[in-house]
Amino acid sequence: MLEPAIIHKAALDRNFAKFLYTENYFLYMGYRGGNELPEIRAQDDYFQYAVVDSKGNVTGYLAYHLESATDTVDRFGLFSFKKGNVLLARDLFEKLEELVSIHRRVEWRMIGGNPVEKRYDQFCREHGGHKCTLHRVMQDLQGNWRDEHIYEIVKD
């Protein structure tokens, strides 16, 4: 279940801190050396959610920005604190369905090697979207070059 992140700020800060300097955090930040924790706070046009299980445990984080002038949803952030987090996947794709149905344009980016790529590809195809790949644009923590994928779904 998605709940406003501000309610769970302390738990989110603790959970994110545990993953600093890891491959998972690199995939979240999108660049080598990205070690800032997300700033959990209420702000205009930026939506932050904690993914919470039935016991009230914070198992993930989802955030995005709404650019009102262009009716574009972008700047997504997604992180799972639990391996194989089915709840996070369900909540993410329910939210994406909602956003695609309401807004003119939805865009998100992903670093190559992220295990969610096949599901993002499928979702994008199902909604008549486009995927652009920028090849070998960033180095990971081991110095390997990674692709960046940009997904876009635009209503006619």
Number of C-alpha atoms within 10 A of each C-alpha: 17 19 15 18 24 16 13 18 16 11 16 24 14 11 18 18 15 11 17 16 14 12 15 15 23 20 19 18 20 20 17 17 14 14 15 11 15 15 11 19 14 12 9 8 11 16 17 24 23 26 29 20 14 8 6 10 12 22 22 26 25 22 20 18 17 20 14 10 6 10 13 19 24 18 15 19 19 19 21 23 18 13 7 9 14 12 18 25 17 12 17 19 14 11 14 15 13 11 16 18 13 12 17 15 21 23 19 17 19 21 23 22 11 12 9 11 14 10 12 17 15 11 17 16 13 10 15 11 18 14 17 11 15 14 12 12 13 18 16 17 14 8 9 9 14 18 16 18 17 15 18 18 23 15 13 5
